[in-house]
Amino acid sequence: MSASSLGEAMSEIIRKQMIRRVIVEEAKTVAELLAELEISMDHIVLVDGKKVSSDFVLRMEDNVVVLPKIAGG
């Protein structure tokens, strides 16, 4: 992929991103949260800055960031 193609792909990804604030009112796993938000499991999930698995149990005070996987070459 050329640098311009990568730049175009990144621009498209950034344009499609949405920022949501979600308050988790009860313990649930990352997988349950993603399903609730209709987000596919092929994303990277960070909790308080650390990558976690889909079975990680979220707490009310956790800060969660969901990022798309990006591949390049």
PDB file of N, CA, C and O in Angstrom:
ATOM      1  N   MET A   1       0.849  -1.169   0.000  1.00  0.00           N
ATOM      2  CA  MET A   1       0.000   0.000   0.000  1.00  0.00           C
ATOM      3  C   MET A   1       0.892   1.227   0.000  1.00  0.00           C
ATOM      4  O   MET A   1       1.825   1.321   0.797  1.00  0.00           O
ATOM      5  N   SER A   2       0.613   2.159  -0.880  1.00  0.00           N
ATOM      6  CA  SER A   2       1.420   3.375  -0.951  1.00  0.00           C
ATOM      7  C   SER A   2       1.073   4.305   0.202  1.00  0.00           C
ATOM      8  O   SER A   2       0.043   4.151   0.858  1.00  0.00           O
ATOM      9  N   ALA A   3       1.951   5.272   0.434  1.00  0.00           N
ATOM     10  CA  ALA A   3       1.723   6.230   1.515  1.00  0.00           C
ATOM     11  C   ALA A   3       0.432   7.010   1.304  1.00  0.00           C
ATOM     12  O   ALA A   3      -0.293   7.273   2.263  1.00  0.00           O
ATOM     13  N   SER A   4       0.134   7.385   0.052  1.00  0.00           N
ATOM     14  CA  SER A   4      -1.100   8.138  -0.194  1.00  0.00           C
ATOM     15  C   SER A   4      -2.326   7.262   0.027  1.00  0.00           C
ATOM     16  O   SER A   4      -3.337   7.737   0.543  1.00  0.00           O
ATOM     17  N   SER A   5      -2.250   5.979  -0.360  1.00  0.00           N
ATOM     18  CA  SER A   5      -3.368   5.059  -0.122  1.00  0.00           C
ATOM     19  C   SER A   5      -3.588   4.860   1.370  1.00  0.00           C
ATOM     20  O   SER A   5      -4.727   4.819   1.835  1.00  0.00           O
ATOM     21  N   LEU A   6      -2.498   4.736   2.120  1.00  0.00           N
ATOM     22  CA  LEU A   6      -2.607   4.581   3.564  1.00  0.00           C
ATOM     23  C   LEU A   6      -3.223   5.835   4.173  1.00  0.00           C
ATOM     24  O   LEU A   6      -4.079   5.748   5.054  1.00  0.00           O
ATOM     25  N   GLY A   7      -2.788   6.993   3.707  1.00  0.00           N
ATOM     26  CA  GLY A   7      -3.347   8.250   4.202  1.00  0.00           C
ATOM     27  C   GLY A   7      -4.831   8.355   3.930  1.00  0.00           C
ATOM     28  O   GLY A   7      -5.591   8.803   4.789  1.00  0.00           O
ATOM     29  N   GLU A   8      -5.254   7.944   2.738  1.00  0.00           N
ATOM     30  CA  GLU A   8      -6.677   7.966   2.393  1.00  0.00           C
ATOM     31  C   GLU A   8      -7.452   6.992   3.272  1.00  0.00           C
ATOM     32  O   GLU A   8      -8.547   7.311   3.736  1.00  0.00           O
ATOM     33  N   ALA A   9      -6.895   5.817   3.501  1.00  0.00           N
ATOM     34  CA  ALA A   9      -7.557   4.822   4.348  1.00  0.00           C
ATOM     35  C   ALA A   9      -7.694   5.341   5.779  1.00  0.00           C
ATOM     36  O   ALA A   9      -8.742   5.175   6.403  1.00  0.00           O
ATOM     37  N   MET A  10      -6.645   5.962   6.292  1.00  0.00           N
ATOM     38  CA  MET A  10      -6.696   6.516   7.646  1.00  0.00           C
ATOM     39  C   MET A  10      -7.726   7.630   7.742  1.00  0.00           C
ATOM     40  O   MET A  10      -8.459   7.711   8.727  1.00  0.00           O
ATOM     41  N   SER A  11      -7.790   8.491   6.729  1.00  0.00           N
ATOM     42  CA  SER A  11      -8.775   9.573   6.725  1.00  0.00           C
ATOM     43  C   SER A  11     -10.183   9.015   6.777  1.00  0.00           C
ATOM     44  O   SER A  11     -11.035   9.541   7.492  1.00  0.00           O
ATOM     45  N   GLU A  12     -10.434   7.951   6.024  1.00  0.00           N
ATOM     46  CA  GLU A  12     -11.760   7.317   6.013  1.00  0.00           C
ATOM     47  C   GLU A  12     -12.081   6.729   7.388  1.00  0.00           C
ATOM     48  O   GLU A  12     -13.204   6.864   7.873  1.00  0.00           O
ATOM     49  N   ILE A  13     -11.118   6.089   8.003  1.00  0.00           N
ATOM     50  CA  ILE A  13     -11.317   5.513   9.334  1.00  0.00           C
ATOM     51  C   ILE A  13     -11.622   6.614  10.342  1.00  0.00           C
ATOM     52  O   ILE A  13     -12.547   6.485  11.144  1.00  0.00           O
ATOM     53  N   ILE A  14     -10.856   7.685  10.307  1.00  0.00           N
ATOM     54  CA  ILE A  14     -11.063   8.792  11.241  1.00  0.00           C
ATOM     55  C   ILE A  14     -12.422   9.435  11.024  1.00  0.00           C
ATOM     56  O   ILE A  14     -13.107   9.768  11.991  1.00  0.00           O
ATOM     57  N   ARG A  15     -12.826   9.615   9.772  1.00  0.00           N
ATOM     58  CA  ARG A  15     -14.124  10.226   9.465  1.00  0.00           C
ATOM     59  C   ARG A  15     -15.280   9.405  10.018  1.00  0.00           C
ATOM     60  O   ARG A  15     -16.288   9.966  10.447  1.00  0.00           O
ATOM     61  N   LYS A  16     -15.148   8.099  10.011  1.00  0.00           N
ATOM     62  CA  LYS A  16     -16.232   7.217  10.435  1.00  0.00           C
ATOM     63  C   LYS A  16     -16.287   7.017  11.948  1.00  0.00           C
ATOM     64  O   LYS A  16     -17.252   6.445  12.456  1.00  0.00           O
ATOM     65  N   GLN A  17     -15.285   7.471  12.662  1.00  0.00           N
ATOM     66  CA  GLN A  17     -15.234   7.229  14.102  1.00  0.00           C
ATOM     67  C   GLN A  17     -16.269   8.063  14.837  1.00  0.00           C
ATOM     68  O   GLN A  17     -16.572   9.194  14.456  1.00  0.00           O
ATOM     69  N   MET A  18     -16.797   7.481  15.893  1.00  0.00           N
ATOM     70  CA  MET A  18     -17.733   8.176  16.751  1.00  0.00           C
ATOM     71  C   MET A  18     -17.191   8.128  18.169  1.00  0.00           C
ATOM     72  O   MET A  18     -16.587   7.142  18.591  1.00  0.00           O
ATOM     73  N   ILE A  19     -17.417   9.195  18.882  1.00  0.00           N
ATOM     74  CA  ILE A  19     -17.031   9.230  20.284  1.00  0.00           C
ATOM     75  C   ILE A  19     -18.310   9.116  21.093  1.00  0.00           C
ATOM     76  O   ILE A  19     -19.248   9.891  20.907  1.00  0.00           O
ATOM     77  N   ARG A  20     -18.339   8.156  21.979  1.00  0.00           N
ATOM     78  CA  ARG A  20     -19.513   7.944  22.825  1.00  0.00           C
ATOM     79  C   ARG A  20     -19.067   7.887  24.274  1.00  0.00           C
ATOM     80  O   ARG A  20     -18.011   7.346  24.600  1.00  0.00           O
ATOM     81  N   ARG A  21     -19.879   8.444  25.115  1.00  0.00           N
ATOM     82  CA  ARG A  21     -19.652   8.276  26.549  1.00  0.00           C
ATOM     83  C   ARG A  21     -20.725   7.320  27.038  1.00  0.00           C
ATOM     84  O   ARG A  21     -21.919   7.578  26.885  1.00  0.00           O
ATOM     85  N   VAL A  22     -20.296   6.228  27.621  1.00  0.00           N
ATOM     86  CA  VAL A  22     -21.211   5.205  28.113  1.00  0.00           C
ATOM     87  C   VAL A  22     -20.900   4.976  29.585  1.00  0.00           C
ATOM     88  O   VAL A  22     -19.741   4.807  29.962  1.00  0.00           O
ATOM     89  N   ILE A  23     -21.916   4.972  30.395  1.00  0.00           N
ATOM     90  CA  ILE A  23     -21.734   4.683  31.813  1.00  0.00           C
ATOM     91  C   ILE A  23     -22.193   3.250  32.059  1.00  0.00           C
ATOM     92  O   ILE A  23     -23.342   2.893  31.802  1.00  0.00           O
ATOM     93  N   VAL A  24     -21.275   2.450  32.558  1.00  0.00           N
ATOM     94  CA  VAL A  24     -21.574   1.051  32.861  1.00  0.00           C
ATOM     95  C   VAL A  24     -22.151   1.012  34.274  1.00  0.00           C
ATOM     96  O   VAL A  24     -21.466   1.329  35.246  1.00  0.00           O
ATOM     97  N   GLU A  25     -23.410   0.622  34.371  1.00  0.00           N
ATOM     98  CA  GLU A  25     -24.096   0.639  35.664  1.00  0.00           C
ATOM     99  C   GLU A  25     -24.026  -0.687  36.408  1.00  0.00           C
ATOM    100  O   GLU A  25     -24.352  -0.752  37.593  1.00  0.00           O
ATOM    101  N   GLU A  26     -23.607  -1.730  35.729  1.00  0.00           N
ATOM    102  CA  GLU A  26     -23.460  -3.039  36.365  1.00  0.00           C
ATOM    103  C   GLU A  26     -22.268  -3.735  35.735  1.00  0.00           C
ATOM    104  O   GLU A  26     -21.881  -3.432  34.607  1.00  0.00           O
ATOM    105  N   ALA A  27     -21.692  -4.668  36.472  1.00  0.00           N
ATOM    106  CA  ALA A  27     -20.533  -5.392  35.949  1.00  0.00           C
ATOM    107  C   ALA A  27     -20.922  -6.129  34.673  1.00  0.00           C
ATOM    108  O   ALA A  27     -21.951  -6.802  34.613  1.00  0.00           O
ATOM    109  N   LYS A  28     -20.080  -5.986  33.658  1.00  0.00           N
ATOM    110  CA  LYS A  28     -20.278  -6.721  32.407  1.00  0.00           C
ATOM    111  C   LYS A  28     -18.935  -6.895  31.740  1.00  0.00           C
ATOM    112  O   LYS A  28     -17.992  -6.151  32.008  1.00  0.00           O
ATOM    113  N   THR A  29     -18.852  -7.881  30.871  1.00  0.00           N
ATOM    114  CA  THR A  29     -17.599  -8.135  30.169  1.00  0.00           C
ATOM    115  C   THR A  29     -17.468  -7.186  28.981  1.00  0.00           C
ATOM    116  O   THR A  29     -18.435  -6.560  28.546  1.00  0.00           O
ATOM    117  N   VAL A  30     -16.250  -7.102  28.476  1.00  0.00           N
ATOM    118  CA  VAL A  30     -16.003  -6.319  27.265  1.00  0.00           C
ATOM    119  C   VAL A  30     -16.879  -6.837  26.130  1.00  0.00           C
ATOM    120  O   VAL A  30     -17.453  -6.044  25.383  1.00  0.00           O
ATOM    121  N   ALA A  31     -16.989  -8.152  25.994  1.00  0.00           N
ATOM    122  CA  ALA A  31     -17.817  -8.745  24.933  1.00  0.00           C
ATOM    123  C   ALA A  31     -19.272  -8.307  25.063  1.00  0.00           C
ATOM    124  O   ALA A  31     -19.916  -7.991  24.063  1.00  0.00           O
ATOM    125  N   GLU A  32     -19.790  -8.288  26.283  1.00  0.00           N
ATOM    126  CA  GLU A  32     -21.176  -7.854  26.500  1.00  0.00           C
ATOM    127  C   GLU A  32     -21.360  -6.385  26.142  1.00  0.00           C
ATOM    128  O   GLU A  32     -22.368  -6.012  25.542  1.00  0.00           O
ATOM    129  N   LEU A  33     -20.389  -5.550  26.509  1.00  0.00           N
ATOM    130  CA  LEU A  33     -20.475  -4.125  26.183  1.00  0.00           C
ATOM    131  C   LEU A  33     -20.443  -3.910  24.677  1.00  0.00           C
ATOM    132  O   LEU A  33     -21.249  -3.149  24.142  1.00  0.00           O
ATOM    133  N   LEU A  34     -19.513  -4.577  23.986  1.00  0.00           N
ATOM    134  CA  LEU A  34     -19.427  -4.418  22.534  1.00  0.00           C
ATOM    135  C   LEU A  34     -20.715  -4.881  21.858  1.00  0.00           C
ATOM    136  O   LEU A  34     -21.188  -4.238  20.921  1.00  0.00           O
ATOM    137  N   ALA A  35     -21.281  -5.982  22.321  1.00  0.00           N
ATOM    138  CA  ALA A  35     -22.540  -6.471  21.751  1.00  0.00           C
ATOM    139  C   ALA A  35     -23.657  -5.456  21.977  1.00  0.00           C
ATOM    140  O   ALA A  35     -24.447  -5.185  21.073  1.00  0.00           O
ATOM    141  N   GLU A  36     -23.720  -4.901  23.173  1.00  0.00           N
ATOM    142  CA  GLU A  36     -24.734  -3.903  23.513  1.00  0.00           C
ATOM    143  C   GLU A  36     -24.624  -2.671  22.617  1.00  0.00           C
ATOM    144  O   GLU A  36     -25.634  -2.083  22.230  1.00  0.00           O
ATOM    145  N   LEU A  37     -23.389  -2.286  22.292  1.00  0.00           N
ATOM    146  CA  LEU A  37     -23.146  -1.103  21.459  1.00  0.00           C
ATOM    147  C   LEU A  37     -23.124  -1.430  19.967  1.00  0.00           C
ATOM    148  O   LEU A  37     -22.909  -0.547  19.137  1.00  0.00           O
ATOM    149  N   GLU A  38     -23.345  -2.701  19.631  1.00  0.00           N
ATOM    150  CA  GLU A  38     -23.318  -3.171  18.242  1.00  0.00           C
ATOM    151  C   GLU A  38     -21.981  -2.880  17.564  1.00  0.00           C
ATOM    152  O   GLU A  38     -21.925  -2.408  16.429  1.00  0.00           O
ATOM    153  N   ILE A  39     -20.903  -3.178  18.301  1.00  0.00           N
ATOM    154  CA  ILE A  39     -19.535  -3.026  17.805  1.00  0.00           C
ATOM    155  C   ILE A  39     -18.955  -4.424  17.654  1.00  0.00           C
ATOM    156  O   ILE A  39     -19.057  -5.243  18.567  1.00  0.00           O
ATOM    157  N   SER A  40     -18.347  -4.698  16.503  1.00  0.00           N
ATOM    158  CA  SER A  40     -17.804  -6.038  16.262  1.00  0.00           C
ATOM    159  C   SER A  40     -16.629  -6.337  17.191  1.00  0.00           C
ATOM    160  O   SER A  40     -15.972  -5.432  17.707  1.00  0.00           O
ATOM    161  N   MET A  41     -16.388  -7.612  17.387  1.00  0.00           N
ATOM    162  CA  MET A  41     -15.319  -8.064  18.278  1.00  0.00           C
ATOM    163  C   MET A  41     -13.928  -7.895  17.674  1.00  0.00           C
ATOM    164  O   MET A  41     -12.935  -8.142  18.358  1.00  0.00           O
ATOM    165  N   ASP A  42     -13.831  -7.482  16.417  1.00  0.00           N
ATOM    166  CA  ASP A  42     -12.511  -7.343  15.797  1.00  0.00           C
ATOM    167  C   ASP A  42     -11.910  -5.959  16.038  1.00  0.00           C
ATOM    168  O   ASP A  42     -11.276  -5.391  15.149  1.00  0.00           O
ATOM    169  N   HIS A  43     -12.107  -5.427  17.222  1.00  0.00           N
ATOM    170  CA  HIS A  43     -11.531  -4.156  17.643  1.00  0.00           C
ATOM    171  C   HIS A  43     -10.541  -4.405  18.779  1.00  0.00           C
ATOM    172  O   HIS A  43     -10.562  -5.457  19.419  1.00  0.00           O
ATOM    173  N   ILE A  44      -9.690  -3.437  19.012  1.00  0.00           N
ATOM    174  CA  ILE A  44      -8.770  -3.475  20.142  1.00  0.00           C
ATOM    175  C   ILE A  44      -9.443  -2.708  21.277  1.00  0.00           C
ATOM    176  O   ILE A  44      -9.935  -1.598  21.077  1.00  0.00           O
ATOM    177  N   VAL A  45      -9.461  -3.298  22.458  1.00  0.00           N
ATOM    178  CA  VAL A  45     -10.103  -2.650  23.601  1.00  0.00           C
ATOM    179  C   VAL A  45      -9.051  -2.380  24.668  1.00  0.00           C
ATOM    180  O   VAL A  45      -8.312  -3.274  25.083  1.00  0.00           O
ATOM    181  N   LEU A  46      -9.004  -1.121  25.101  1.00  0.00           N
ATOM    182  CA  LEU A  46      -8.107  -0.711  26.176  1.00  0.00           C
ATOM    183  C   LEU A  46      -8.951  -0.313  27.376  1.00  0.00           C
ATOM    184  O   LEU A  46      -9.949   0.393  27.235  1.00  0.00           O
ATOM    185  N   VAL A  47      -8.551  -0.763  28.545  1.00  0.00           N
ATOM    186  CA  VAL A  47      -9.205  -0.352  29.786  1.00  0.00           C
ATOM    187  C   VAL A  47      -8.138   0.297  30.649  1.00  0.00           C
ATOM    188  O   VAL A  47      -7.145  -0.332  31.014  1.00  0.00           O
ATOM    189  N   ASP A  48      -8.357   1.559  30.966  1.00  0.00           N
ATOM    190  CA  ASP A  48      -7.379   2.343  31.723  1.00  0.00           C
ATOM    191  C   ASP A  48      -5.992   2.265  31.087  1.00  0.00           C
ATOM    192  O   ASP A  48      -4.979   2.189  31.782  1.00  0.00           O
ATOM    193  N   GLY A  49      -5.964   2.284  29.740  1.00  0.00           N
ATOM    194  CA  GLY A  49      -4.722   2.318  28.987  1.00  0.00           C
ATOM    195  C   GLY A  49      -4.066   0.975  28.726  1.00  0.00           C
ATOM    196  O   GLY A  49      -2.997   0.925  28.117  1.00  0.00           O
ATOM    197  N   LYS A  50      -4.679  -0.120  29.172  1.00  0.00           N
ATOM    198  CA  LYS A  50      -4.092  -1.449  28.976  1.00  0.00           C
ATOM    199  C   LYS A  50      -5.006  -2.305  28.116  1.00  0.00           C
ATOM    200  O   LYS A  50      -6.223  -2.313  28.306  1.00  0.00           O
ATOM    201  N   LYS A  51      -4.410  -3.030  27.161  1.00  0.00           N
ATOM    202  CA  LYS A  51      -5.186  -3.911  26.289  1.00  0.00           C
ATOM    203  C   LYS A  51      -5.773  -5.051  27.120  1.00  0.00           C
ATOM    204  O   LYS A  51      -5.088  -5.659  27.942  1.00  0.00           O
ATOM    205  N   VAL A  52      -7.064  -5.326  26.884  1.00  0.00           N
ATOM    206  CA  VAL A  52      -7.743  -6.391  27.626  1.00  0.00           C
ATOM    207  C   VAL A  52      -8.438  -7.341  26.660  1.00  0.00           C
ATOM    208  O   VAL A  52      -8.654  -7.017  25.492  1.00  0.00           O
ATOM    209  N   SER A  53      -8.783  -8.517  27.170  1.00  0.00           N
ATOM    210  CA  SER A  53      -9.484  -9.517  26.359  1.00  0.00           C
ATOM    211  C   SER A  53     -10.992  -9.318  26.475  1.00  0.00           C
ATOM    212  O   SER A  53     -11.472  -8.532  27.292  1.00  0.00           O
ATOM    213  N   SER A  54     -11.721 -10.043  25.646  1.00  0.00           N
ATOM    214  CA  SER A  54     -13.176  -9.894  25.603  1.00  0.00           C
ATOM    215  C   SER A  54     -13.861 -10.386  26.879  1.00  0.00           C
ATOM    216  O   SER A  54     -15.008 -10.021  27.137  1.00  0.00           O
ATOM    217  N   ASP A  55     -13.179 -11.206  27.681  1.00  0.00           N
ATOM    218  CA  ASP A  55     -13.799 -11.691  28.913  1.00  0.00           C
ATOM    219  C   ASP A  55     -13.456 -10.840  30.139  1.00  0.00           C
ATOM    220  O   ASP A  55     -13.826 -11.185  31.261  1.00  0.00           O
ATOM    221  N   PHE A  56     -12.751  -9.733  29.923  1.00  0.00           N
ATOM    222  CA  PHE A  56     -12.420  -8.811  31.010  1.00  0.00           C
ATOM    223  C   PHE A  56     -13.707  -8.203  31.557  1.00  0.00           C
ATOM    224  O   PHE A  56     -14.559  -7.761  30.786  1.00  0.00           O
ATOM    225  N   VAL A  57     -13.855  -8.176  32.879  1.00  0.00           N
ATOM    226  CA  VAL A  57     -15.064  -7.629  33.501  1.00  0.00           C
ATOM    227  C   VAL A  57     -14.851  -6.150  33.813  1.00  0.00           C
ATOM    228  O   VAL A  57     -13.922  -5.775  34.529  1.00  0.00           O
ATOM    229  N   LEU A  58     -15.728  -5.325  33.263  1.00  0.00           N
ATOM    230  CA  LEU A  58     -15.654  -3.876  33.443  1.00  0.00           C
ATOM    231  C   LEU A  58     -16.310  -3.455  34.751  1.00  0.00           C
ATOM    232  O   LEU A  58     -17.256  -4.081  35.227  1.00  0.00           O
ATOM    233  N   ARG A  59     -15.774  -2.367  35.320  1.00  0.00           N
ATOM    234  CA  ARG A  59     -16.348  -1.765  36.521  1.00  0.00           C
ATOM    235  C   ARG A  59     -16.771  -0.342  36.187  1.00  0.00           C
ATOM    236  O   ARG A  59     -16.360   0.206  35.165  1.00  0.00           O
ATOM    237  N   MET A  60     -17.579   0.248  37.032  1.00  0.00           N
ATOM    238  CA  MET A  60     -18.100   1.592  36.765  1.00  0.00           C
ATOM    239  C   MET A  60     -16.990   2.622  36.572  1.00  0.00           C
ATOM    240  O   MET A  60     -17.139   3.544  35.770  1.00  0.00           O
ATOM    241  N   GLU A  61     -15.891   2.479  37.291  1.00  0.00           N
ATOM    242  CA  GLU A  61     -14.843   3.502  37.242  1.00  0.00           C
ATOM    243  C   GLU A  61     -13.848   3.315  36.097  1.00  0.00           C
ATOM    244  O   GLU A  61     -12.946   4.137  35.940  1.00  0.00           O
ATOM    245  N   ASP A  62     -13.986   2.263  35.298  1.00  0.00           N
ATOM    246  CA  ASP A  62     -13.056   2.000  34.199  1.00  0.00           C
ATOM    247  C   ASP A  62     -13.250   2.981  33.046  1.00  0.00           C
ATOM    248  O   ASP A  62     -14.372   3.362  32.715  1.00  0.00           O
ATOM    249  N   ASN A  63     -12.136   3.378  32.447  1.00  0.00           N
ATOM    250  CA  ASN A  63     -12.150   4.163  31.212  1.00  0.00           C
ATOM    251  C   ASN A  63     -11.837   3.209  30.070  1.00  0.00           C
ATOM    252  O   ASN A  63     -10.778   2.580  30.044  1.00  0.00           O
ATOM    253  N   VAL A  64     -12.762   3.106  29.130  1.00  0.00           N
ATOM    254  CA  VAL A  64     -12.647   2.140  28.041  1.00  0.00           C
ATOM    255  C   VAL A  64     -12.479   2.876  26.718  1.00  0.00           C
ATOM    256  O   VAL A  64     -13.197   3.832  26.427  1.00  0.00           O
ATOM    257  N   VAL A  65     -11.519   2.415  25.925  1.00  0.00           N
ATOM    258  CA  VAL A  65     -11.302   2.946  24.581  1.00  0.00           C
ATOM    259  C   VAL A  65     -11.372   1.766  23.619  1.00  0.00           C
ATOM    260  O   VAL A  65     -10.720   0.743  23.826  1.00  0.00           O
ATOM    261  N   VAL A  66     -12.175   1.920  22.560  1.00  0.00           N
ATOM    262  CA  VAL A  66     -12.314   0.882  21.540  1.00  0.00           C
ATOM    263  C   VAL A  66     -11.725   1.426  20.246  1.00  0.00           C
ATOM    264  O   VAL A  66     -12.161   2.462  19.744  1.00  0.00           O
ATOM    265  N   LEU A  67     -10.738   0.725  19.710  1.00  0.00           N
ATOM    266  CA  LEU A  67     -10.035   1.164  18.505  1.00  0.00           C
ATOM    267  C   LEU A  67     -10.171   0.124  17.400  1.00  0.00           C
ATOM    268  O   LEU A  67     -10.169  -1.076  17.673  1.00  0.00           O
ATOM    269  N   PRO A  68     -10.289   0.578  16.156  1.00  0.00           N
ATOM    270  CA  PRO A  68     -10.311  -0.389  15.052  1.00  0.00           C
ATOM    271  C   PRO A  68      -8.906  -0.947  14.837  1.00  0.00           C
ATOM    272  O   PRO A  68      -7.912  -0.261  15.077  1.00  0.00           O
ATOM    273  N   LYS A  69      -8.836  -2.187  14.385  1.00  0.00           N
ATOM    274  CA  LYS A  69      -7.539  -2.751  14.016  1.00  0.00           C
ATOM    275  C   LYS A  69      -7.133  -2.140  12.686  1.00  0.00           C
ATOM    276  O   LYS A  69      -7.949  -2.012  11.774  1.00  0.00           O
ATOM    277  N   ILE A  70      -5.871  -1.767  12.585  1.00  0.00           N
ATOM    278  CA  ILE A  70      -5.356  -1.176  11.353  1.00  0.00           C
ATOM    279  C   ILE A  70      -4.151  -1.994  10.922  1.00  0.00           C
ATOM    280  O   ILE A  70      -3.232  -2.223  11.709  1.00  0.00           O
ATOM    281  N   ALA A  71      -4.159  -2.428   9.686  1.00  0.00           N
ATOM    282  CA  ALA A  71      -3.046  -3.212   9.153  1.00  0.00           C
ATOM    283  C   ALA A  71      -2.353  -2.408   8.064  1.00  0.00           C
ATOM    284  O   ALA A  71      -2.982  -1.617   7.362  1.00  0.00           O
ATOM    285  N   GLY A  72      -1.104  -2.611   7.939  1.00  0.00           N
ATOM    286  CA  GLY A  72      -0.349  -1.909   6.911  1.00  0.00           C
ATOM    287  C   GLY A  72       0.793  -2.780   6.421  1.00  0.00           C
ATOM    288  O   GLY A  72       1.019  -3.885   6.915  1.00  0.00           O
ATOM    289  N   GLY A  73       1.477  -2.271   5.476  1.00  0.00           N
ATOM    290  CA  GLY A  73       2.560  -3.087   4.964  1.00  0.00           C
ATOM    291  C   GLY A  73       3.655  -2.258   4.407  1.00  0.00           C
ATOM    292  O   GLY A  73       4.654  -2.795   3.929  1.00  0.00           O
TER     293      GLY A  73
END
